[in-house]
Amino acid sequence: MIGRALRHHVESFLACALPRVARFLPERTIRGGDDTPYLTKYTLMNLGKKVGRVHLHLFHRGDEDRELHDHPFDGISLVLVGGYVEERLVGEPLPLPLHGADREGRLVVRKLSPGSVNVIRTSTFHRVEIPPGAVCWTLFVTGPIRRSWGFLGEEGFVPHRIFSARKERARSEGFDKGFDQAKSDQA
């Protein structure tokens, strides 16, 4: 009982304090295809690509892509305010690089709430969902960049630059049904 009340007070305090602190930090907002904000990264510490970084992440919404993605570094995320639902591929360790890999693992869905720690390795493929209208703040610590990153779809691993270029091309060609429909129409 005391733990739940304390957790609520800490989350309420952080929900008020983090936007005020973030105003003074270097930031970069990542936008989706419809130009709406997806994630704002506020840099607390940048030790470079060979060492790692510490960010406050403000999720404005979940991932717009249905495909799972990985990261170029190992990282740890601590949920501070709000929370998210993560879909994660688990099972046998997947070979790296992941070219041509199939999805032999299983998809696990889990909810991460304030105080939850999420360990994300370069071999982790996942996606994040944020409830509509919700706010999610995390503290995200990365290790050194070890490789490129990308998406895992039905065709296997697709490097992020190729995936993004395909998506942009489909969007510019006027596919209003979304990227997934555009991919099937082009096949």
VOBA-1610 file (N, C-alpha, C; in pm, whole numbers, padded with zeros to 5 digits, always signed):
BEGIN
Met+00082-00119+00000Met+00000+00000+00000Met+00087+00125+00000Ile+00185+00131+00090Ile+00274+00247+00095Ile+00354+00257-00033Gly+00399+00143-00086Gly+00476+00143-00210Gly+00397+00198-00327Arg+00270+00162-00338Arg+00186+00210-00447Arg+00164+00361-00436Ala+00139+00409-00316Ala+00117+00553-00295Ala+00244+00632-00325Leu+00357+00580-00280Leu+00484+00648-00306Leu+00514+00651-00456Arg+00491+00539-00523Arg+00513+00532-00667Arg+00426+00635-00741His+00301+00650-00697His+00210+00748-00758His+00262+00890-00738His+00310+00922-00618His+00362+01056-00590His+00489+01084-00672Val+00575+00986-00682Val+00698+01004-00762Val+00662+01025-00908Glu+00570+00946-00962Glu+00531+00963-01102Glu+00466+01100-01124Ser+00383+01145-01031Ser+00320+01277-01044Ser+00424+01388-01042Phe+00521+01375-00952Phe+00629+01474-00947Phe+00707+01477-01078Leu+00744+01358-01127Leu+00821+01351-01252Leu+00741+01404-01371Ala+00610+01378-01373Ala+00526+01427-01483Ala+00528+01579-01489Cys+00540+01644-01375Cys+00550+01791-01372Cys+00693+01839-01396Ala+00791+01770-01339Ala+00930+01817-01343Ala+00999+01792-01477Leu+00973+01678-01541Leu+01048+01644-01661Leu+01030+01744-01775Pro+00909+01791-01805Pro+00897+01892-01912Pro+00973+02021-01879Arg+00979+02056-01753Arg+01052+02178-01714Arg+01202+02160-01729Val+01252+02045-01689Val+01395+02015-01702Val+01433+02003-01850Ala+01347+01938-01927Ala+01377+01912-02068Ala+01394+02040-02149Arg+01330+02148-02108Arg+01342+02275-02182Arg+01486+02322-02192Phe+01571+02279-02101Phe+01709+02324-02096Phe+01808+02227-02160Leu+01757+02120-02217Leu+01844+02016-02273Leu+01842+02019-02426Pro+01954+01980-02488Pro+01952+01964-02635Pro+01848+01858-02672Glu+01775+01883-02779Glu+01668+01791-02817Glu+01667+01763-02966Arg+01609+01650-02998Arg+01586+01612-03138Arg+01454+01538-03143Thr+01363+01586-03227Thr+01233+01522-03241Thr+01230+01440-03369Ile+01192+01315-03355Ile+01178+01225-03469Ile+01030+01226-03506Arg+01004+01247-03635Arg+00867+01258-03683Arg+00833+01139-03772Gly+00706+01109-03779Gly+00659+01002-03864Gly+00633+01050-04005Gly+00586+00958-04087Gly+00558+00989-04226Gly+00454+01097-04244Asp+00363+01112-04148Asp+00261+01215-04158Asp+00308+01344-04091Asp+00437+01351-04059Asp+00503+01467-03999Asp+00458+01497-03856Thr+00393+01401-03791Thr+00358+01420-03650Thr+00472+01369-03563Pro+00495+01431-03447Pro+00603+01386-03359Pro+00581+01243-03311Tyr+00689+01167-03314Tyr+00687+01030-03263Tyr+00761+01025-03129Leu+00884+01077-03129Leu+00970+01068-03011Leu+01059+01191-03005Thr+01069+01250-02887Thr+01167+01358-02867Thr+01274+01306-02773Lys+01399+01317-02819Lys+01515+01276-02740Lys+01578+01399-02679Tyr+01588+01401-02547Tyr+01657+01509-02475Tyr+01787+01451-02424Thr+01899+01509-02465Thr+02029+01452-02432Thr+02076+01500-02295Leu+02097+01404-02205Leu+02153+01433-02073Leu+02306+01422-02076Met+02354+01322-02151Met+02498+01299-02159Met+02530+01233-02292Asn+02629+01287-02362Asn+02670+01230-02489Asn+02819+01201-02482Leu+02852+01074-02471Leu+02992+01034-02464Leu+03041+00982-02598Gly+02960+01002-02702Gly+02999+00964-02837Gly+02955+00824-02875Lys+02968+00796-03004Lys+02923+00668-03059Lys+03002+00550-03006Lys+03126+00574-02962Lys+03209+00464-02915Lys+03189+00432-02767Val+03117+00520-02694Val+03094+00497-02552Val+02945+00482-02522Gly+02866+00581-02561Gly+02722+00574-02537Gly+02662+00708-02502Arg+02533+00706-02478Arg+02458+00828-02452Arg+02353+00802-02345Val+02308+00912-02283Val+02197+00906-02188Val+02095+01010-02234His+01972+00964-02255His+01864+01051-02302His+01743+01040-02211Leu+01665+01147-02208Leu+01526+01139-02167Leu+01448+01123-02296His+01360+01026-02303His+01276+01006-02420His+01134+01045-02384Leu+01075+01128-02467Leu+00933+01159-02455Leu+00864+01098-02577Phe+00788+00992-02553Phe+00711+00929-02661Phe+00581+01006-02679His+00558+01053-02800His+00433+01121-02832His+00328+01021-02879Arg+00374+00909-02931Arg+00287+00802-02980Arg+00373+00678-02998Gly+00309+00568-03036Gly+00382+00444-03059Gly+00442+00440-03199Asp+00509+00329-03228Asp+00569+00308-03360Asp+00460+00304-03466Glu+00484+00374-03578Glu+00384+00372-03685Glu+00397+00248-03774Asp+00510+00183-03770Asp+00533+00065-03854Asp+00491-00060-03779Arg+00429-00153-03850Arg+00393-00281-03789Arg+00514-00371-03775Glu+00615-00350-03860Glu+00734-00433-03855Glu+00812-00404-03727Leu+00875-00507-03675Leu+00962-00492-03558Leu+01093-00429-03602His+01157-00354-03513His+01288-00294-03543His+01387-00332-03434Asp+01515-00318-03467Asp+01620-00340-03367Asp+01692-00208-03345His+01800-00212-03270His+01879-00092-03240His+02026-00120-03269Pro+02104-00016-03297Pro+02246-00037-03329Pro+02334-00051-03205Phe+02273-00050-03088Phe+02346-00053-02961Phe+02266-00133-02860Asp+02333-00176-02754Asp+02262-00230-02638Asp+02216-00110-02556Gly+02101-00123-02492Gly+02050-00012-02413Gly+01961-00060-02300Ile+01938+00033-02209Ile+01848+00008-02096Ile+01752+00125-02087Ser+01624+00093-02078Ser+01520+00194-02066Ser+01452+00180-01931Leu+01439+00290-01860Leu+01368+00294-01732Leu+01245+00381-01753Val+01126+00323-01737Val+01003+00400-01753Val+00986+00491-01632Leu+00971+00621-01659Leu+00956+00721-01554Leu+00811+00764-01534Val+00743+00793-01645Val+00605+00841-01641Val+00526+00770-01750Gly+00403+00734-01719Gly+00317+00670-01819Gly+00355+00524-01836Gly+00384+00487-01957Gly+00424+00350-01985Gly+00395+00318-02129Tyr+00427+00196-02166Tyr+00402+00152-02303Tyr+00384+00002-02307Val+00331-00042-02419Val+00319-00184-02446Val+00425-00217-02550Glu+00502-00321-02522Glu+00607-00362-02614Glu+00572-00498-02672Glu+00586-00509-02804Glu+00582-00638-02872Glu+00727-00674-02899Arg+00767-00792-02856Arg+00908-00833-02867Arg+00918-00975-02918Leu+01008-00995-03012Leu+01035-01127-03064Leu+01131-01197-02968Val+01090-01312-02917Val+01176-01388-02826Val+01187-01531-02878Gly+01283-01602-02829Gly+01303-01741-02870Gly+01451-01766-02883Glu+01484-01850-02979Glu+01624-01881-03003Glu+01699-01753-03040Pro+01823-01740-02995Pro+01900-01624-03037Pro+01909-01618-03189Leu+01883-01500-03244Leu+01885-01483-03388Leu+02026-01448-03434Pro+02070-01502-03546Pro+02205-01473-03594Pro+02219-01328-03639Leu+02336-01273-03622Leu+02363-01137-03670Leu+02476-01144-03771Pro+02470-01077-03884Pro+02354-00997-03923Pro+02236-01089-03954Leu+02120-01033-03955Leu+01996-01108-03957Leu+01940-01128-04097His+02018-01111-04199His+01970-01120-04337His+01906-01255-04362Gly+01784-01251-04414Gly+01714-01373-04450Gly+01660-01454-04334Ala+01666-01400-04213Ala+01617-01475-04097Ala+01466-01487-04104Asp+01416-01599-04053Asp+01271-01611-04043Asp+01232-01582-03899Arg+01104-01578-03874Arg+01056-01541-03741Arg+01021-01667-03663Glu+01123-01748-03631Glu+01100-01873-03559Glu+01066-01849-03413Gly+01106-01733-03362Gly+01074-01702-03223Gly+00926-01672-03209Arg+00884-01637-03092Arg+00745-01601-03073Arg+00735-01455-03030Leu+00621-01397-03054Leu+00599-01257-03021Leu+00537-01250-02882Val+00602-01175-02793Val+00554-01158-02657Val+00510-01013-02642Val+00394-00992-02583Val+00344-00858-02558Val+00349-00836-02408Arg+00408-00723-02368Arg+00415-00693-02225Arg+00396-00545-02202Lys+00340-00513-02088Lys+00316-00374-02051Lys+00426-00329-01956Leu+00485-00215-01987Leu+00588-00159-01901Leu+00533-00030-01839Ser+00536-00023-01708Ser+00481+00090-01634Ser+00592+00159-01556Pro+00565+00272-01492Pro+00671+00343-01419Pro+00748+00251-01324Gly+00880+00260-01334Gly+00968+00175-01255Gly+01015+00051-01331Ser+00950+00020-01441Ser+00990-00097-01521Ser+01121-00068-01593Val+01204-00170-01600Val+01331-00162-01672Val+01322-00253-01793Asn+01362-00202-01908Asn+01360-00277-02033Asn+01502-00284-02087Val+01558-00404-02093Val+01691-00424-02148Val+01674-00454-02297Ile+01739-00374-02380Ile+01728-00387-02525Ile+01868-00413-02580Arg+01886-00527-02641Arg+02015-00563-02700Arg+02010-00539-02851Thr+02126-00538-02914Thr+02128-00520-03060Thr+02049-00630-03129Ser+02035-00745-03066Ser+01962-00857-03126Ser+01813-00855-03093Thr+01766-00754-03020Thr+01625-00744-02982Thr+01545-00680-03095Phe+01442-00749-03140Phe+01348-00690-03235Phe+01217-00665-03162His+01171-00541-03169His+01051-00504-03094His+00980-00386-03160Arg+00866-00352-03105Arg+00795-00230-03141Arg+00722-00182-03016Val+00690-00053-03014Val+00632+00011-02897Val+00496+00069-02933Glu+00399+00048-02844Glu+00266+00109-02857Glu+00241+00197-02734Ile+00193+00317-02759Ile+00155+00410-02653Ile+00004+00427-02663Pro-00069+00414-02552Pro-00214+00435-02560Pro-00246+00576-02613Pro-00350+00588-02695Pro-00386+00720-02749Pro-00405+00823-02639Gly-00346+00940-02658Gly-00357+01049-02561Gly-00266+01037-02440Ala-00194+00927-02429Ala-00105+00905-02314Ala+00030+00970-02339Val+00102+00993-02231Val+00238+01046-02236Val+00329+00943-02173Cys+00447+00924-02232Cys+00543+00830-02175Cys+00682+00893-02175Trp+00743+00901-02058Trp+00880+00947-02043Trp+00965+00828-01999Thr+01082+00812-02060Thr+01176+00710-02016Thr+01316+00770-02005Leu+01397+00709-01923Leu+01540+00737-01919Leu+01603+00625-02001Phe+01676+00661-02106Phe+01731+00562-02198Phe+01882+00576-02203Val+01951+00471-02165Val+02097+00469-02164Val+02144+00372-02272Thr+02229+00421-02362Thr+02279+00335-02470Thr+02427+00304-02449Gly+02466+00193-02503Gly+02608+00159-02510Gly+02663+00211-02642Pro+02782+00168-02679Pro+02841+00212-02805Pro+02763+00158-02925Ile+02767+00231-03034Ile+02706+00184-03157Ile+02791+00069-03211Arg+02727-00045-03236Arg+02801-00165-03278Arg+02774-00205-03422Arg+02663-00158-03479Arg+02629-00196-03615Arg+02512-00110-03661Ser+02468-00133-03782Ser+02352-00063-03835Ser+02225-00128-03779Trp+02112-00065-03801Trp+01987-00119-03751Trp+01885-00127-03865Gly+01773-00193-03836Gly+01673-00206-03940Gly+01544-00266-03889Phe+01467-00319-03983Phe+01335-00373-03955Phe+01331-00520-03993Leu+01245-00595-03926Leu+01226-00735-03954Leu+01085-00754-04006Gly+01076-00785-04133Gly+00947-00806-04196Gly+00936-00947-04250Glu+00836-00968-04332Glu+00815-01100-04389Glu+00931-01144-04476Glu+01004-01049-04535Glu+01117-01082-04621Glu+01248-01095-04543Gly+01242-01082-04411Gly+01363-01087-04329Gly+01410-00949-04290Phe+01538-00936-04264Phe+01595-00809-04219Phe+01606-00711-04335Val+01564-00587-04311Val+01576-00479-04409Val+01645-00362-04339Pro+01765-00321-04387Pro+01832-00206-04324Pro+01740-00083-04322His+01753-00002-04217His+01659+00110-04197His+01656+00208-04314Arg+01769+00233-04376Arg+01770+00328-04489Arg+01690+00274-04609Ile+01703+00146-04637Ile+01628+00085-04746Ile+01479+00082-04712Phe+01447+00044-04590Phe+01308+00040-04545Phe+01244+00177-04557Ser+01314+00280-04507Ser+01261+00417-04511Ser+01245+00467-04654Ala+01340+00434-04741Ala+01332+00477-04881Ala+01211+00411-04949Arg+01189+00284-04924Arg+01073+00215-04982Arg+00943+00278-04932Lys+00941+00308-04805Lys+00822+00367-04745Lys+00794+00505-04803Glu+00897+00584-04817Glu+00882+00719-04873Glu+00840+00712-05020Arg+00898+00619-05095Arg+00861+00603-05236Arg+00714+00565-05246Ala+00668+00472-05163Ala+00528+00432-05165Ala+00437+00550-05130Arg+00479+00630-05033Arg+00400+00746-04992Arg+00394+00849-05105Ser+00507+00874-05169Ser+00512+00976-05275Ser+00436+00931-05400Glu+00420+00800-05418Glu+00345+00750-05533Glu+00195+00751-05508Gly+00156+00805-05392Gly+00015+00826-05366Gly-00061+00709-05309Phe+00009+00618-05244Phe-00063+00507-05181Phe-00124+00558-05051Asp-00253+00579-05051Asp-00323+00631-04933Asp-00355+00521-04834Lys-00341+00396-04876Lys-00378+00284-04789Lys-00267+00250-04691Gly-00155+00315-04701Gly-00044+00286-04610Gly+00066+00207-04677Phe+00177+00201-04610Phe+00297+00138-04663Phe+00278-00011-04687Asp+00211-00079-04595Asp+00196-00223-04610Asp+00114-00257-04734Gln+00009-00181-04760Gln-00071-00203-04879Gln+00013-00172-05004Ala+00093-00066-04996Ala+00176-00029-05110Ala+00275-00140-05142Lys+00332-00204-05041Lys+00426-00314-05063Lys+00356-00429-05135Ser+00235-00461-05092Ser+00166-00575-05154Ser+00122-00540-05296Asp+00087-00412-05319Asp+00047-00369-05453Asp+00164-00376-05552Gln+00288-00353-05502Gln+00405-00351-05589Gln+00454-00492-05619Ala+00415-00588-05537Ala+00464-00726-05552Ala+00406-00793-05675
//
